[in-house]
Amino acid sequence: MTIELMDNVKLELNGNEAALLIGMNTVLFKWTDEAAALFDDLDVCEPVELLSILSNI
């Protein structure tokens, strides 16, 4: 499943693996309950919120 968070930023989910695609860059991480809860907190998806989430994964 792929979710577009904002222009040029997508979240790809595949089971317990996840990838955050930011332009040409990819950040790989485990899709855990904690990661899901952090991404669920995105309401407007401001860039600073995304950075905050990345720092907690």
Predicted model as a PDB file, atoms N, CA, C, CB and O in Angstrom, pLDDT in the B-factor column:
MODEL        1                                                                  
ATOM      1  N   MET A   1       0.845  -1.165   0.000  1.00 94.00           N  
ATOM      2  CA  MET A   1       0.000   0.000   0.000  1.00 94.00           C  
ATOM      3  C   MET A   1       0.898   1.238   0.000  1.00 94.00           C  
ATOM      4  CB  MET A   1      -0.966  -0.008   1.220  1.00 94.00           C  
ATOM      5  O   MET A   1       1.899   1.287   0.715  1.00 94.00           O  
ATOM      6  N   THR A   2       0.542   2.210  -0.786  1.00 94.00           N  
ATOM      7  CA  THR A   2       1.271   3.472  -0.848  1.00 94.00           C  
ATOM      8  C   THR A   2       0.333   4.614  -0.492  1.00 94.00           C  
ATOM      9  CB  THR A   2       1.890   3.688  -2.250  1.00 94.00           C  
ATOM     10  O   THR A   2      -0.778   4.711  -1.012  1.00 94.00           O  
ATOM     11  N   ILE A   3       0.801   5.474   0.402  1.00 89.00           N  
ATOM     12  CA  ILE A   3       0.018   6.627   0.853  1.00 89.00           C  
ATOM     13  C   ILE A   3       0.813   7.885   0.548  1.00 89.00           C  
ATOM     14  CB  ILE A   3      -0.321   6.532   2.382  1.00 89.00           C  
ATOM     15  O   ILE A   3       1.965   8.006   0.962  1.00 89.00           O  
ATOM     16  N   GLU A   4       0.210   8.823  -0.173  1.00 89.00           N  
ATOM     17  CA  GLU A   4       0.881  10.097  -0.439  1.00 89.00           C  
ATOM     18  C   GLU A   4       0.621  11.046   0.723  1.00 89.00           C  
ATOM     19  CB  GLU A   4       0.392  10.722  -1.783  1.00 89.00           C  
ATOM     20  O   GLU A   4      -0.525  11.388   1.015  1.00 89.00           O  
ATOM     21  N   LEU A   5       1.699  11.466   1.383  1.00 84.00           N  
ATOM     22  CA  LEU A   5       1.581  12.353   2.539  1.00 84.00           C  
ATOM     23  C   LEU A   5       1.595  13.818   2.143  1.00 84.00           C  
ATOM     24  CB  LEU A   5       2.698  12.082   3.517  1.00 84.00           C  
ATOM     25  O   LEU A   5       0.913  14.639   2.756  1.00 84.00           O  
ATOM     26  N   MET A   6       2.368  14.145   1.123  1.00 82.00           N  
ATOM     27  CA  MET A   6       2.445  15.498   0.576  1.00 82.00           C  
ATOM     28  C   MET A   6       3.171  15.387  -0.752  1.00 82.00           C  
ATOM     29  CB  MET A   6       3.178  16.499   1.560  1.00 82.00           C  
ATOM     30  O   MET A   6       3.599  14.295  -1.126  1.00 82.00           O  
ATOM     31  N   ASP A   7       3.320  16.487  -1.472  1.00 84.00           N  
ATOM     32  CA  ASP A   7       4.022  16.442  -2.753  1.00 84.00           C  
ATOM     33  C   ASP A   7       5.409  15.832  -2.572  1.00 84.00           C  
ATOM     34  CB  ASP A   7       4.130  17.855  -3.366  1.00 84.00           C  
ATOM     35  O   ASP A   7       6.176  16.266  -1.713  1.00 84.00           O  
ATOM     36  N   ASN A   8       5.722  14.834  -3.377  1.00 87.00           N  
ATOM     37  CA  ASN A   8       7.020  14.161  -3.384  1.00 87.00           C  
ATOM     38  C   ASN A   8       7.343  13.418  -2.094  1.00 87.00           C  
ATOM     39  CB  ASN A   8       8.092  15.156  -3.650  1.00 87.00           C  
ATOM     40  O   ASN A   8       8.509  13.107  -1.851  1.00 87.00           O  
ATOM     41  N   VAL A   9       6.350  13.124  -1.260  1.00 86.00           N  
ATOM     42  CA  VAL A   9       6.563  12.344  -0.038  1.00 86.00           C  
ATOM     43  C   VAL A   9       5.490  11.258   0.033  1.00 86.00           C  
ATOM     44  CB  VAL A   9       6.524  13.261   1.240  1.00 86.00           C  
ATOM     45  O   VAL A   9       4.294  11.543   0.100  1.00 86.00           O  
ATOM     46  N   LYS A  10       5.953  10.000   0.017  1.00 91.00           N  
ATOM     47  CA  LYS A  10       5.033   8.868   0.057  1.00 91.00           C  
ATOM     48  C   LYS A  10       5.482   7.882   1.125  1.00 91.00           C  
ATOM     49  CB  LYS A  10       4.950   8.174  -1.322  1.00 91.00           C  
ATOM     50  O   LYS A  10       6.669   7.760   1.426  1.00 91.00           O  
ATOM     51  N   LEU A  11       4.516   7.190   1.682  1.00 92.00           N  
ATOM     52  CA  LEU A  11       4.761   6.136   2.645  1.00 92.00           C  
ATOM     53  C   LEU A  11       4.335   4.829   1.997  1.00 92.00           C  
ATOM     54  CB  LEU A  11       4.000   6.392   3.990  1.00 92.00           C  
ATOM     55  O   LEU A  11       3.177   4.671   1.610  1.00 92.00           O  
ATOM     56  N   GLU A  12       5.276   3.885   1.878  1.00 96.00           N  
ATOM     57  CA  GLU A  12       4.973   2.573   1.328  1.00 96.00           C  
ATOM     58  C   GLU A  12       4.977   1.561   2.453  1.00 96.00           C  
ATOM     59  CB  GLU A  12       5.985   2.177   0.225  1.00 96.00           C  
ATOM     60  O   GLU A  12       5.922   1.499   3.239  1.00 96.00           O  
ATOM     61  N   LEU A  13       3.919   0.768   2.533  1.00 96.00           N  
ATOM     62  CA  LEU A  13       3.797  -0.256   3.558  1.00 96.00           C  
ATOM     63  C   LEU A  13       3.734  -1.627   2.909  1.00 96.00           C  
ATOM     64  CB  LEU A  13       2.556  -0.013   4.432  1.00 96.00           C  
ATOM     65  O   LEU A  13       3.013  -1.844   1.935  1.00 96.00           O  
ATOM     66  N   ASN A  14       4.509  -2.551   3.475  1.00 96.00           N  
ATOM     67  CA  ASN A  14       4.522  -3.927   2.990  1.00 96.00           C  
ATOM     68  C   ASN A  14       4.705  -4.837   4.199  1.00 96.00           C  
ATOM     69  CB  ASN A  14       5.657  -4.156   1.921  1.00 96.00           C  
ATOM     70  O   ASN A  14       5.829  -5.166   4.578  1.00 96.00           O  
ATOM     71  N   GLY A  15       3.595  -5.236   4.795  1.00 95.00           N  
ATOM     72  CA  GLY A  15       3.671  -6.062   6.004  1.00 95.00           C  
ATOM     73  C   GLY A  15       4.258  -5.257   7.148  1.00 95.00           C  
ATOM     74  O   GLY A  15       3.737  -4.202   7.511  1.00 95.00           O  
ATOM     75  N   ASN A  16       5.364  -5.771   7.721  1.00 96.00           N  
ATOM     76  CA  ASN A  16       5.994  -5.046   8.821  1.00 96.00           C  
ATOM     77  C   ASN A  16       7.178  -4.199   8.361  1.00 96.00           C  
ATOM     78  CB  ASN A  16       6.449  -6.022   9.884  1.00 96.00           C  
ATOM     79  O   ASN A  16       7.952  -3.707   9.183  1.00 96.00           O  
ATOM     80  N   GLU A  17       7.315  -4.032   7.056  1.00 97.00           N  
ATOM     81  CA  GLU A  17       8.359  -3.178   6.483  1.00 97.00           C  
ATOM     82  C   GLU A  17       7.718  -1.910   5.936  1.00 97.00           C  
ATOM     83  CB  GLU A  17       9.146  -3.926   5.362  1.00 97.00           C  
ATOM     84  O   GLU A  17       6.608  -1.945   5.405  1.00 97.00           O  
ATOM     85  N   ALA A  18       8.420  -0.792   6.069  1.00 95.00           N  
ATOM     86  CA  ALA A  18       7.903   0.476   5.566  1.00 95.00           C  
ATOM     87  C   ALA A  18       9.036   1.264   4.927  1.00 95.00           C  
ATOM     88  CB  ALA A  18       7.238   1.296   6.701  1.00 95.00           C  
ATOM     89  O   ALA A  18      10.206   1.086   5.264  1.00 95.00           O  
ATOM     90  N   ALA A  19       8.671   2.120   4.014  1.00 95.00           N  
ATOM     91  CA  ALA A  19       9.630   3.003   3.367  1.00 95.00           C  
ATOM     92  C   ALA A  19       8.988   4.372   3.206  1.00 95.00           C  
ATOM     93  CB  ALA A  19      10.088   2.433   1.992  1.00 95.00           C  
ATOM     94  O   ALA A  19       7.862   4.495   2.724  1.00 95.00           O  
ATOM     95  N   LEU A  20       9.714   5.381   3.612  1.00 90.00           N  
ATOM     96  CA  LEU A  20       9.285   6.748   3.405  1.00 90.00           C  
ATOM     97  C   LEU A  20      10.075   7.262   2.211  1.00 90.00           C  
ATOM     98  CB  LEU A  20       9.503   7.640   4.692  1.00 90.00           C  
ATOM     99  O   LEU A  20      11.301   7.354   2.265  1.00 90.00           O  
ATOM    100  N   LEU A  21       9.378   7.595   1.140  1.00 92.00           N  
ATOM    101  CA  LEU A  21      10.003   8.055  -0.096  1.00 92.00           C  
ATOM    102  C   LEU A  21       9.903   9.569  -0.140  1.00 92.00           C  
ATOM    103  CB  LEU A  21       9.334   7.409  -1.353  1.00 92.00           C  
ATOM    104  O   LEU A  21       8.815  10.134  -0.249  1.00 92.00           O  
ATOM    105  N   ILE A  22      11.060  10.216  -0.054  1.00 89.00           N  
ATOM    106  CA  ILE A  22      11.113  11.674  -0.048  1.00 89.00           C  
ATOM    107  C   ILE A  22      11.927  12.085  -1.278  1.00 89.00           C  
ATOM    108  CB  ILE A  22      11.749  12.239   1.299  1.00 89.00           C  
ATOM    109  O   ILE A  22      13.156  12.028  -1.277  1.00 89.00           O  
ATOM    110  N   GLY A  23      11.213  12.495  -2.316  1.00 91.00           N  
ATOM    111  CA  GLY A  23      11.900  12.795  -3.572  1.00 91.00           C  
ATOM    112  C   GLY A  23      12.617  11.558  -4.067  1.00 91.00           C  
ATOM    113  O   GLY A  23      11.989  10.529  -4.313  1.00 91.00           O  
ATOM    114  N   MET A  24      13.936  11.651  -4.215  1.00 93.00           N  
ATOM    115  CA  MET A  24      14.753  10.527  -4.687  1.00 93.00           C  
ATOM    116  C   MET A  24      15.343   9.727  -3.523  1.00 93.00           C  
ATOM    117  CB  MET A  24      15.881  11.039  -5.589  1.00 93.00           C  
ATOM    118  O   MET A  24      16.093   8.779  -3.754  1.00 93.00           O  
ATOM    119  N   ASN A  25      15.020  10.086  -2.284  1.00 91.00           N  
ATOM    120  CA  ASN A  25      15.585   9.432  -1.104  1.00 91.00           C  
ATOM    121  C   ASN A  25      14.574   8.481  -0.477  1.00 91.00           C  
ATOM    122  CB  ASN A  25      16.037  10.477  -0.075  1.00 91.00           C  
ATOM    123  O   ASN A  25      13.365   8.702  -0.534  1.00 91.00           O  
ATOM    124  N   THR A  26      15.100   7.419   0.122  1.00 94.00           N  
ATOM    125  CA  THR A  26      14.262   6.419   0.767  1.00 94.00           C  
ATOM    126  C   THR A  26      14.746   6.186   2.188  1.00 94.00           C  
ATOM    127  CB  THR A  26      14.265   5.101  -0.031  1.00 94.00           C  
ATOM    128  O   THR A  26      15.937   5.988   2.428  1.00 94.00           O  
ATOM    129  N   VAL A  27      13.809   6.212   3.126  1.00 90.00           N  
ATOM    130  CA  VAL A  27      14.101   5.901   4.528  1.00 90.00           C  
ATOM    131  C   VAL A  27      13.353   4.616   4.854  1.00 90.00           C  
ATOM    132  CB  VAL A  27      13.680   7.085   5.502  1.00 90.00           C  
ATOM    133  O   VAL A  27      12.122   4.598   4.859  1.00 90.00           O  
ATOM    134  N   LEU A  28      14.095   3.533   5.130  1.00 93.00           N  
ATOM    135  CA  LEU A  28      13.491   2.251   5.453  1.00 93.00           C  
ATOM    136  C   LEU A  28      13.355   2.111   6.964  1.00 93.00           C  
ATOM    137  CB  LEU A  28      14.323   1.092   4.873  1.00 93.00           C  
ATOM    138  O   LEU A  28      14.244   2.522   7.710  1.00 93.00           O  
ATOM    139  N   PHE A  29      12.243   1.530   7.416  1.00 92.00           N  
ATOM    140  CA  PHE A  29      12.049   1.281   8.840  1.00 92.00           C  
ATOM    141  C   PHE A  29      11.006   0.194   9.027  1.00 92.00           C  
ATOM    142  CB  PHE A  29      11.628   2.570   9.575  1.00 92.00           C  
ATOM    143  O   PHE A  29      10.272  -0.145   8.098  1.00 92.00           O  
ATOM    144  N   LYS A  30      10.945  -0.347  10.230  1.00 93.00           N  
ATOM    145  CA  LYS A  30       9.956  -1.365  10.575  1.00 93.00           C  
ATOM    146  C   LYS A  30       8.619  -0.693  10.847  1.00 93.00           C  
ATOM    147  CB  LYS A  30      10.413  -2.196  11.805  1.00 93.00           C  
ATOM    148  O   LYS A  30       8.565   0.339  11.517  1.00 93.00           O  
ATOM    149  N   TRP A  31       7.553  -1.267  10.336  1.00 94.00           N  
ATOM    150  CA  TRP A  31       6.209  -0.754  10.575  1.00 94.00           C  
ATOM    151  C   TRP A  31       5.675  -1.442  11.824  1.00 94.00           C  
ATOM    152  CB  TRP A  31       5.265  -0.995   9.338  1.00 94.00           C  
ATOM    153  O   TRP A  31       5.172  -2.564  11.768  1.00 94.00           O  
ATOM    154  N   THR A  32       5.792  -0.761  12.930  1.00 91.00           N  
ATOM    155  CA  THR A  32       5.359  -1.276  14.223  1.00 91.00           C  
ATOM    156  C   THR A  32       4.097  -0.544  14.660  1.00 91.00           C  
ATOM    157  CB  THR A  32       6.479  -1.123  15.285  1.00 91.00           C  
ATOM    158  O   THR A  32       3.655   0.401  14.006  1.00 91.00           O  
ATOM    159  N   ASP A  33       3.529  -0.987  15.764  1.00 92.00           N  
ATOM    160  CA  ASP A  33       2.372  -0.283  16.319  1.00 92.00           C  
ATOM    161  C   ASP A  33       2.749   1.149  16.687  1.00 92.00           C  
ATOM    162  CB  ASP A  33       1.823  -1.027  17.557  1.00 92.00           C  
ATOM    163  O   ASP A  33       1.950   2.072  16.527  1.00 92.00           O  
ATOM    164  N   GLU A  34       3.975   1.325  17.181  1.00 85.00           N  
ATOM    165  CA  GLU A  34       4.442   2.672  17.539  1.00 85.00           C  
ATOM    166  C   GLU A  34       4.552   3.568  16.300  1.00 85.00           C  
ATOM    167  CB  GLU A  34       5.808   2.593  18.255  1.00 85.00           C  
ATOM    168  O   GLU A  34       4.137   4.726  16.329  1.00 85.00           O  
ATOM    169  N   ALA A  35       5.113   3.028  15.214  1.00 86.00           N  
ATOM    170  CA  ALA A  35       5.230   3.805  13.976  1.00 86.00           C  
ATOM    171  C   ALA A  35       3.839   4.152  13.438  1.00 86.00           C  
ATOM    172  CB  ALA A  35       6.043   3.018  12.910  1.00 86.00           C  
ATOM    173  O   ALA A  35       3.602   5.276  12.996  1.00 86.00           O  
ATOM    174  N   ALA A  36       2.924   3.183  13.478  1.00 87.00           N  
ATOM    175  CA  ALA A  36       1.558   3.426  12.999  1.00 87.00           C  
ATOM    176  C   ALA A  36       0.895   4.532  13.821  1.00 87.00           C  
ATOM    177  CB  ALA A  36       0.716   2.126  13.069  1.00 87.00           C  
ATOM    178  O   ALA A  36       0.213   5.395  13.268  1.00 87.00           O  
ATOM    179  N   ALA A  37       1.096   4.505  15.140  1.00 82.00           N  
ATOM    180  CA  ALA A  37       0.495   5.536  16.002  1.00 82.00           C  
ATOM    181  C   ALA A  37       1.069   6.913  15.686  1.00 82.00           C  
ATOM    182  CB  ALA A  37       0.725   5.198  17.491  1.00 82.00           C  
ATOM    183  O   ALA A  37       0.339   7.904  15.680  1.00 82.00           O  
ATOM    184  N   LEU A  38       2.380   6.979  15.422  1.00 79.00           N  
ATOM    185  CA  LEU A  38       2.999   8.264  15.092  1.00 79.00           C  
ATOM    186  C   LEU A  38       2.446   8.824  13.785  1.00 79.00           C  
ATOM    187  CB  LEU A  38       4.521   8.113  14.994  1.00 79.00           C  
ATOM    188  O   LEU A  38       2.146  10.015  13.697  1.00 79.00           O  
ATOM    189  N   PHE A  39       2.310   7.971  12.770  1.00 80.00           N  
ATOM    190  CA  PHE A  39       1.784   8.443  11.492  1.00 80.00           C  
ATOM    191  C   PHE A  39       0.293   8.753  11.578  1.00 80.00           C  
ATOM    192  CB  PHE A  39       2.037   7.407  10.403  1.00 80.00           C  
ATOM    193  O   PHE A  39      -0.199   9.609  10.843  1.00 80.00           O  
ATOM    194  N   ASP A  40      -0.436   8.069  12.466  1.00 80.00           N  
ATOM    195  CA  ASP A  40      -1.862   8.376  12.661  1.00 80.00           C  
ATOM    196  C   ASP A  40      -2.061   9.770  13.232  1.00 80.00           C  
ATOM    197  CB  ASP A  40      -2.508   7.344  13.585  1.00 80.00           C  
ATOM    198  O   ASP A  40      -3.118  10.376  13.050  1.00 80.00           O  
ATOM    199  N   ASP A  41      -1.036  10.286  13.929  1.00 70.00           N  
ATOM    200  CA  ASP A  41      -1.134  11.616  14.531  1.00 70.00           C  
ATOM    201  C   ASP A  41      -0.991  12.743  13.509  1.00 70.00           C  
ATOM    202  CB  ASP A  41      -0.081  11.771  15.600  1.00 70.00           C  
ATOM    203  O   ASP A  41      -1.217  13.907  13.838  1.00 70.00           O  
ATOM    204  N   LEU A  42      -0.620  12.410  12.286  1.00 69.00           N  
ATOM    205  CA  LEU A  42      -0.510  13.439  11.246  1.00 69.00           C  
ATOM    206  C   LEU A  42      -1.907  13.923  10.885  1.00 69.00           C  
ATOM    207  CB  LEU A  42       0.231  12.893   9.982  1.00 69.00           C  
ATOM    208  O   LEU A  42      -2.736  13.145  10.413  1.00 69.00           O  
ATOM    209  N   ASP A  43      -2.161  15.179  11.103  1.00 62.00           N  
ATOM    210  CA  ASP A  43      -3.480  15.690  10.748  1.00 62.00           C  
ATOM    211  C   ASP A  43      -3.433  16.522   9.482  1.00 62.00           C  
ATOM    212  CB  ASP A  43      -4.048  16.513  11.885  1.00 62.00           C  
ATOM    213  O   ASP A  43      -4.262  16.334   8.590  1.00 62.00           O  
ATOM    214  N   VAL A  44      -2.495  17.424   9.386  1.00 56.00           N  
ATOM    215  CA  VAL A  44      -2.372  18.282   8.210  1.00 56.00           C  
ATOM    216  C   VAL A  44      -1.119  17.937   7.423  1.00 56.00           C  
ATOM    217  CB  VAL A  44      -2.350  19.759   8.620  1.00 56.00           C  
ATOM    218  O   VAL A  44      -0.971  18.353   6.274  1.00 56.00           O  
ATOM    219  N   CYS A  45      -0.228  17.187   8.027  1.00 56.00           N  
ATOM    220  CA  CYS A  45       1.023  16.760   7.418  1.00 56.00           C  
ATOM    221  C   CYS A  45       1.920  17.926   7.048  1.00 56.00           C  
ATOM    222  CB  CYS A  45       0.743  15.936   6.199  1.00 56.00           C  
ATOM    223  O   CYS A  45       2.272  18.113   5.884  1.00 56.00           O  
ATOM    224  N   GLU A  46       2.278  18.692   8.035  1.00 66.00           N  
ATOM    225  CA  GLU A  46       3.254  19.756   7.854  1.00 66.00           C  
ATOM    226  C   GLU A  46       4.648  19.134   7.849  1.00 66.00           C  
ATOM    227  CB  GLU A  46       3.124  20.842   8.972  1.00 66.00           C  
ATOM    228  O   GLU A  46       4.874  18.148   8.549  1.00 66.00           O  
ATOM    229  N   PRO A  47       5.580  19.677   7.087  1.00 67.00           N  
ATOM    230  CA  PRO A  47       6.942  19.118   7.043  1.00 67.00           C  
ATOM    231  C   PRO A  47       7.571  18.968   8.425  1.00 67.00           C  
ATOM    232  CB  PRO A  47       7.830  19.996   6.186  1.00 67.00           C  
ATOM    233  O   PRO A  47       8.280  17.989   8.661  1.00 67.00           O  
ATOM    234  N   VAL A  48       7.340  19.888   9.330  1.00 68.00           N  
ATOM    235  CA  VAL A  48       7.940  19.787  10.659  1.00 68.00           C  
ATOM    236  C   VAL A  48       7.366  18.593  11.418  1.00 68.00           C  
ATOM    237  CB  VAL A  48       7.710  21.086  11.455  1.00 68.00           C  
ATOM    238  O   VAL A  48       8.074  17.973  12.212  1.00 68.00           O  
ATOM    239  N   GLU A  49       6.092  18.259  11.187  1.00 70.00           N  
ATOM    240  CA  GLU A  49       5.509  17.084  11.822  1.00 70.00           C  
ATOM    241  C   GLU A  49       6.186  15.818  11.309  1.00 70.00           C  
ATOM    242  CB  GLU A  49       3.992  17.025  11.567  1.00 70.00           C  
ATOM    243  O   GLU A  49       6.454  14.895  12.078  1.00 70.00           O  
ATOM    244  N   LEU A  50       6.459  15.778  10.021  1.00 69.00           N  
ATOM    245  CA  LEU A  50       7.121  14.627   9.426  1.00 69.00           C  
ATOM    246  C   LEU A  50       8.520  14.456  10.006  1.00 69.00           C  
ATOM    247  CB  LEU A  50       7.190  14.775   7.904  1.00 69.00           C  
ATOM    248  O   LEU A  50       8.927  13.331  10.296  1.00 69.00           O  
ATOM    249  N   LEU A  51       9.249  15.524  10.179  1.00 71.00           N  
ATOM    250  CA  LEU A  51      10.585  15.447  10.795  1.00 71.00           C  
ATOM    251  C   LEU A  51      10.492  14.949  12.226  1.00 71.00           C  
ATOM    252  CB  LEU A  51      11.280  16.819  10.764  1.00 71.00           C  
ATOM    253  O   LEU A  51      11.338  14.171  12.669  1.00 71.00           O  
ATOM    254  N   SER A  52       9.499  15.377  12.935  1.00 72.00           N  
ATOM    255  CA  SER A  52       9.302  14.933  14.309  1.00 72.00           C  
ATOM    256  C   SER A  52       9.049  13.430  14.350  1.00 72.00           C  
ATOM    257  CB  SER A  52       8.133  15.691  14.959  1.00 72.00           C  
ATOM    258  O   SER A  52       9.601  12.730  15.198  1.00 72.00           O  
ATOM    259  N   ILE A  53       8.229  12.939  13.452  1.00 71.00           N  
ATOM    260  CA  ILE A  53       7.948  11.506  13.387  1.00 71.00           C  
ATOM    261  C   ILE A  53       9.218  10.725  13.065  1.00 71.00           C  
ATOM    262  CB  ILE A  53       6.862  11.216  12.337  1.00 71.00           C  
ATOM    263  O   ILE A  53       9.498   9.706  13.697  1.00 71.00           O  
ATOM    264  N   LEU A  54       9.983  11.194  12.089  1.00 71.00           N  
ATOM    265  CA  LEU A  54      11.212  10.506  11.713  1.00 71.00           C  
ATOM    266  C   LEU A  54      12.194  10.422  12.873  1.00 71.00           C  
ATOM    267  CB  LEU A  54      11.862  11.206  10.538  1.00 71.00           C  
ATOM    268  O   LEU A  54      12.911   9.431  13.007  1.00 71.00           O  
ATOM    269  N   SER A  55      12.233  11.432  13.696  1.00 71.00           N  
ATOM    270  CA  SER A  55      13.158  11.415  14.821  1.00 71.00           C  
ATOM    271  C   SER A  55      12.732  10.423  15.898  1.00 71.00           C  
ATOM    272  CB  SER A  55      13.273  12.802  15.417  1.00 71.00           C  
ATOM    273  O   SER A  55      13.536  10.062  16.757  1.00 71.00           O  
ATOM    274  N   ASN A  56      11.475   9.978  15.860  1.00 68.00           N  
ATOM    275  CA  ASN A  56      10.971   9.037  16.856  1.00 68.00           C  
ATOM    276  C   ASN A  56      10.911   7.601  16.376  1.00 68.00           C  
ATOM    277  CB  ASN A  56       9.621   9.456  17.294  1.00 68.00           C  
ATOM    278  O   ASN A  56      10.562   6.711  17.151  1.00 68.00           O  
ATOM    279  N   ILE A  57      11.238   7.355  15.133  1.00 68.00           N  
ATOM    280  CA  ILE A  57      11.164   5.988  14.598  1.00 68.00           C  
ATOM    281  C   ILE A  57      12.469   5.275  14.856  1.00 68.00           C  
ATOM    282  CB  ILE A  57      10.844   5.992  13.085  1.00 68.00           C  
ATOM    283  O   ILE A  57      12.621   4.111  14.485  1.00 68.00           O  
TER     284      ILE A  57                                                      
ENDMDL                                                                          
END                                                                             
